[in-house]
């Protein structure tokens, strides 16, 4: 099928929930994608921080192909070896002692909220259930998670929303402390806001949040759905400031393109879940675990994360050179390969021009570009992206 045929079929049978670009990708390899007409694109969005190994990495393809030939699904009424092995890898390389597997970031965050509430009810009573999140945060699309999300645009039309969520400004300890009380069950925060425009807090912010949580006997939840799994140059973004949470969520890149999410917690908190507390039919199934295991084994190899940090620094340096050349670029910031560019003009037009030039970017906020290359990116692909961006930026001078 060609692109117009794919679009026509989609519009006829698929609910209209996405503002899609008129492109249909049919093949991927490494940092590149090809559409139905054979046009090649440099993918610096990676399915929104999902395809950490790029496209069709040989180890990833081998792992899921071999697993599909053995067994795909049984349910969590039985033991799954790869699930336990991935749980061990995640716990051995984090603060956590236990893991719950699901299928997505929203589900991981739902599990985190349920775990926090059941823990606090056992510890402090029924009145301790409120979750404080941040303005401009994003935590998912379920009803509870749009209530948790600090962006009004995602809530419209779905009222009444589940109660028990409030929002304070990001990177502002004063407003957070004012909002906390005996009803505060937990504070949920992204170490770096992704959908909020790649907003990086001050270096002492998470330590301050941790101290306030300890003062009010509240749990600290990190939503690392986008920042986790090597995106910032560490396995988890919180490692940059060495401030551990009580609960942490990951998804997106965990399966390197295959759907899987996880909620990690310390033993003390995790023990609040008992059989029947929570479940997921497909969570941690054989195929998803095979994908995640293959990715984690590569991610934890010597020098892999060092290369992410090195490439991130190189990319930021090149972007700062572009900033000097193009006056509408107001700020460039990033951690590892999670990069944001603030503009004085709308970002959507640049994203569209980029697609025409064969470069995939994203604009999560009106005047912000977000860049999320594959974690395997090399200097050659970064130079190619910079060259494309420099040329298309000239059209907006």
N, C-alpha and C positions, 0 to 999 in steps of 0.2 A: 504494500500500500504506500502511496505517496502522502505527503503531509496534508494536503487538502482533504483527502479521503479519511485520514485518521482524525482530523479535526471534525469533519462532518459526522462521523460515527460517534465520536465522543460527545458532541453536542446533542445528539439524538438520544443517547442512552445513559449518560453520566450526569449526576446532579451538578448544578452550576455553583460549586463552592470555592473555586479557584480562579483568580485572574491570571490565566495562562498566557504565556508568550506563544505566538503561532509557530512553534517549532516542535518536532517530534524526534527525539533521539532514538536511534536503533542499535548503536554500537559504541563501546567504550574501550579504551586501552590506556593505562597509565593516567596521565594528566589530561587526556583528550577524549572528546565525544564527537560522534558523527551523526548528522540528522538523516532523515529518510531520503534526502536528495544527494547525500554524500558530502555535504559541507562539513568541514572540520572546525571544532571549537576547543579553545583552551579553557578547561573547567576550573575556575577559581572560586567556585561556590560549593562544590562537592556535595550536592544534594542537601545543602544547608548543614554543613559540618558533619556529614554522615560518611562519605566515602574516604576514610582516612588513608587507605592503601591505594587510592585512585581507583581505576576501573579494571576489573578482571585481573587482579594480581594473581600470579600462578599459584601461590600457596593458598590463597583464599578459594580459588576455583577448585583446586585439588581437594581441599578439606570438605567442602560442601558436596562435591560430586561423590567422593568416597562414602560420606555419611548417608547420602540419598540412596546409595546402593545397599546399605546395611539396614537402617531403620530410621524413620522420620519422626514418629510420634507414638507415645503410649499414654501419657498423662502423668501428672504429679502424684498419682496414687501409688506410683512405683519409683524406685531409685534410678537416677540418671547419672552415670559416671562422669561424663563431660561437664555436667552442671556443677558437680562437687569440685571438679578440678578447676573450673573457672572461678568458683567461689573462693577456693584456696588462693589462687593467683591474686584476686582482687584484695583479699584480706591481708595477705602477706606483704602487699605493697601499699597499704593504706592504714588508717587508724582503726578500721573496722574488724569485727569478729564474726559477723554473720551477714548473709546476703539473701535477699528475696528477688527472684527473677520474674519479669513480666515482658511486655512486648513493645513498650514505647516510653517516652519521657513523661507524658501526662499520667500514664499508669504508675510509673515509678514515683511521681510526686503524690499521687493519690495514696499510694502505699505509705509514703513518708508521713503524710498528714494523719492517716488512720493510726499508724504506729505511735506517733507523738501523742495523739489524743487518748488512746487506750492506756499508754504508759502513764500519762499525767492523771487520768481518772483513778488509776490504781494507787497513785502516789499522793495526789492532792485533792481528789474528789471531783464530783460532776461539774463543778463550776469553772474548772480550768480547761478551756477548750479553744480559746481564741488564738489565731495565727496572725502574726504581723508580717507583711511582705512589703516590698518596696514599690514606689511609684515608677512607672515605665518598665516594670518587671514583666516577664512572660513565663508562665508555668504550664501551659497546655490548653487544650480545647474542651475537656470535659466540663460539666457544669461547675463542679467544685474548683477546678483549676482556672476557669475564667473568673470565678469569684476571687481566687487568690491572685490573679494577674492584675498588676497595677496600671492597666491601660483601658480606659473607658470604651474605646472603639471595639474591643472584643466582647464587651458585655451587652451591647445594645441589642434589644429584641429578645433576650433570653431571661429577662426578669420574671418572677422573683428568683434570685440566686441563693444558694446555700449560705446560711449565716455563719458568722464566726471569723471573718477575714477583714483586716484593715490594712491600710497602706500609709507608709511614711516616706519622706524623701530619701533617695539613695545617697549613701556616703554622708549621712548627717546623723551623728550620734545623739545630738541634742533632741531632735524630734523623736528618735527611737525611744530614748529614755522616758520622755514625757508620755509616750503611748503605752508603756509597759505597766502592768498591774498584776494583781493576784489571779486574774483570769487568763493571763498570757501563758498559753501552753508552749508556744515555740515561736521563734523568729526564722523565717525562710528567706534566704538571700542567694542570689547568683554572685559568685566571686567576681565575675565580670558580666555585665548585662549584655546579652547578645542581641535579642530583638529590640532592645532599648537603644541600640546604636553603638555597640561595642564600648560601653562606658566602664572605665577602669577606676576603681575607688582609690583613695589615698592609702598609703602603705600601712597605716595604723588602724584602718577602719575595721577590718575583720577581727583584730585583737580587741578593739573596743566593743564590738557586738558580742564577742565571747564573754567579756567581763560583765556586760549588762545581763546576759543570759544567766550567768552564774549568780549574780546579785539577786535576780528575780526567780531563780530556780526554774528557768525556762530552757527548753531544748534548742539547740542551734542546728538548723537544717541547711545544708548547701545544695542548691540546685546546680549540679554540674552536668546537666544534660548536654549542653553545648560546649562547656569549657573542659570537660573531662576527656579522658582517653588520649592524652598527648597533645591536644590542640594548642595549649599555651607553652609547650616545651617541657612540661612536667606531666606525669601521669594524671595528676589532679591539680587544678589551679591553686587550691589552698596551700599546696606545698611551697609556693613562692614566698608565703608569709609565715609558714609553719604554725598555723592556727587551725587545729583540727575541729571538726563538728561532732555532733552526736549521731546525726543521720546525714547521709549523702545520696543523691540520686544521679544516675548516669543512663544514657541511652544513645541515640544518634550514632556516633562512630563505634560504639561498643561491638556491634556486629559487622562493622566495615561495609555496610550496605544491606545486611540482613536484619530484619526487625528483632530487636531484643533490648530490654531495659532492665535496670537493677536498682534496688534500694539497699544501701549498705548501712549498718549500724553497729554500735558497740554492744557487747553482750548484755550489759545492764538494761539497755533500751530494747534490744531485740527480743529479750525474754518476755516482754509484754505480749507478744504474739504467741498464740497457742493454736493447735489444729482447729480449724474452723474460723479463725480470726480473719484470714485473708486468703485469697487464692487467685490463680490464673490458669485457665485451661491450657493455653499454649505457652505459658511462661517457662522459659528455660528448656524448650524442647530440644531434641537431639540435633536438628539441623541448625537452629540458632546458636546452640552451644558450640557446634563444630566451627561455625563462622567466627564466633567470638574468641574461641581458643586459638585459632590460627592467627587472628589479629593480635591478640595479647602476646603471643609468643614472639612475634616480630617486633612489637612495640617495646618489649622489655629486653630486647637484644642490646648488647653494648653499642653505645654511640648513636642509636636511633633517635632518642629524644634530644641528645646533644645537637644532632643535625637539624632537628626542628627549630631549636633555639637559634642556631647559627643562620639558617635560612630566613628565619623571622627577622633577625637583626639586619641581615643584608637587604631584605625586602623593604623594611622600614627606612633604611638609609636611602635607598633608591627613590622611595616615595617622597622623602623630605627634599630630595633634589628636584622632583617634579613640583613640589609646593613652591619652591623658589621661582619657578618658571611660570606657574599658572596662578594668577592672583585670586581666583575664586576658591582655591583650596585654603580653608581656614585652619584646619588642624589635622594632623596625622598621628595616630596612636595605635598601639597594639601590644600584644603579649604573645610571643611565639608566632604561630601562623593564624592568629585571630586578630584581624586588622580593621580599623575603622577610619574613614576619612570624612570630616565635616566640610561642607561646602556652603557657599553663599547662594547657590542656585539649586533647584530641585535635582535630586539624584536619579529620578526615574528616566529622564531623557538620556543621561549618560549610560545607564544600564542598557537602554534600547540601542544606542549607538554602538555600545560594546558588543552586543549580540550581532549586529550587522558586520562588525569587524572580526568576529570570531572569538570573543572573549566573554566569559560568563561571570558577571558580578551580581550584586544584589543591593537594594536600597531599603533597609528595614524601617528607617525613619525618613521623613520628607527630604531632608538635606544631608543625609548621611549615606555613604557607600560602605558596604561590608565586603571584606575579602577573606575567603576561607579556602585556601589552596589545599590540595592533597598533602598529607604529611610526608609523602615521598618526594615532594617537589625538589628540583635541583635549580642551581643558579641559571641554567640555560632557559628553563621555562619562566622563571621570574623576569629575566631580561626580556623575553618575548612579550610578557604581559606589560612591562614598563614601556616598551616600544609602542605597543598598541594604545595604551592609555595616553601616552604623550601625544600621539597623533590625533586621537579623538578629542582630547582636551582642547586642542587648538581650535576646534569648531565652536567652542564655548567661550573663547577669549573675549 
